[in-house]
Amino acid sequence: MIVAIEGIVSKKEPTFVVLKTSSGVSYGVYVSLFCSGNFEKDQKIELSITQIIKEDSHKLYGFLDTNEQRMFELLIKISGIGATTAMALCSSLDTNTFYTALQSGDESVFKKVPGIGPKSAKRIIAELSDAKINIENSNQDHAQALAALLSLGFKQENILKVLRTCESQNTSELIKEALKKLA
């Protein structure tokens, strides 16, 4: 089972990337628009992977954000929602919007997504309204710390590696801890 891939982005399309690993093996990975907007071609990245193996296909779906990956994995468990539709939802709705729409039962948010009609929107809300997606404030803090460190001229790949090792919980503490490790 593949759980993560680290490599250089050798090909980038809006929802598909090819990652070339240090061993020379290249992997095709489907990603959301949110995910692909966070890196460039020829950049080294690490994606968490959800692997879907069927009789006639073997596909990899990649995520930079664990909450987006959890959202995708919840969606593909719903009858009638396949990986393509789940990825369309991930591309159209950030996890906070998704979670808020679930909690409020707002079908209109889901119906705006291509491939989601009234029946699918109702099914998503019915089956996932009790689901906990654990939207953590720390993810927002990490995003803010990343933006601040990028503005200081550090490379994104280095920042992401360091932020994964940081134990601080708020943005200012994360930045301080990361600066010590990046220096």
N, C-alpha and C positions, 0 to 999 in steps of 0.2 A: 504494500500500500504506500502510495506517495503522499506525504503530508506537507512537504515544502520543497520549493526549488529555488536555488540561488543561481543567478547567471546574468549574462549581458543580454540586453534587449536587442536582438539582431533584426527583428521585423516588428513593426508596430502598426496595427490597424485600430480603428476606434474600439472594437470589442474583441480583439484577438492579438496575441503577441507570440513571438517565438523567442524563447530564452535559450541561449547557448551556455551550457555549463562549462566549468573549468576542465572537465574531462573530455570536452569536445562534443558531447551529446546535446542535441537541440530538442526542446519540447515545445509543442504548440499548446497554448493555454488560452482559454476563453476568459475574458475579464469584463467588468462593468465599465461604463463610461466614466464613473467616478474614479475607479481604480486607474484606468489608462491615462487619466488627466494628471496623475501624480508622478509620472516619470517620462523620460524621453528615450528615443532610440539611442543605442550605444551606451546606455546607463546600466550600471550593475544594480540589480534589485533582488529581493527575496520575496516570494509569494507563498502564502499558506495555500494549500491545495485541497480541493474536494474532488475526489476521483470518482467518476461514474462509469461503471463497466456494465455494458449490456451485451446481448448475444451478438449484435452486429456492429457495435462501436465501443470505443474506449476513449473517453474525453476527460480532460483536465480543466477545472475551473479555478482561477486564481484570485486571491484577495490580499490586499495590504492591510485591511481593517478586519479584525476578528468579529466585530459586531455585524459587519456586512456578510461575512461567511456564515455566521449563525442564522441570520435572516434567510439567506439562500437555502441553507440546510433545512430550516423549518418549512419553507415554501415547497420544496421538492417532495416533501412527505404528504402533501395534500393531493388527493385524487384529482386528476385533470390538470394539475400544474406541473409541467415538465421543467427540465433544466433551462430550456430556451426562454420560457415565460418567466421563470424565477429570475433569470439574469436580466430580462427586460425590466422587471420590477426593481432589481438592484440598480439598474442604470437610470431609472426614472425617479426613484424615491430614496432619499438618504435614510439611514436607520432611525433617526429621530422622528421624521415625518411618518415613516412606516409604523413605528410603535404608537405614536399619537393617534393615527388613523385607526389602528387596531383597538386601542383602548376606548376611543370615542364611538366606534362602530361606523365611521364615515366611509361609506361605500364609494362616494364620488371620487375620492382620492385614488382608489384602485382602478376605477373605470376609465380614468384618464390614460392609463398605461396601455400601449398597444397589445392586443391579445387578451385583455381582461374585459369581459362583459359583465352584465349584472349578476348572472349566476355564479361566475368565478369570484366576483367581489364578495358576494354573500358567503360563499364557501370559505374564503380566506378568513373573513371575520369570525364565522362560526367555529372554525377549527383552531384558530390561533388566538382568539380573544383572551384566553387564559394563559397564553404562553408568556414567559418572562424572557426578554431579550437582553437584559443586563446592559443597558446603555449606561456606561460609566462616565462620570465627569472626567476621569483620568484621561479618556480618549481625547476630550476637548483640550485638556491641559497639554497632552502630547502634541496635538496639532498646533497649538499656539506656540509651544516651545520650538517645534520644528520650524515654523515660520520665522520666529525670532533668530534662530541660529542660521537659517539660510540667509537672512538679511545681513548677517555678520560675515558672510563669505565662506562658510563651511560647506562641504559637499554633502548632498542629501544622503548618499549611501553611508557615509561615515556617521552622520547625525542619527540616522535610523538605527544603526547598530548600537550606538551609545545609548540612545533613549530606551532601547529594550532592556538594558542592564541597570537603568536608573531606578531607584527605589522611592524617590520623592513623589509626593502626591499632588502638589500644586504647581502651576506654571513657573513661578519665579524660582522655586526650589529645584525644579527640573532643569531649568536653564543653568543655574549655578552648578549643579552636579554635572551636567553635560559639559559645561565649559572646562571644568577641572579635568574631565576625561579626554576631551578633545585637544587640550593644550599640550 
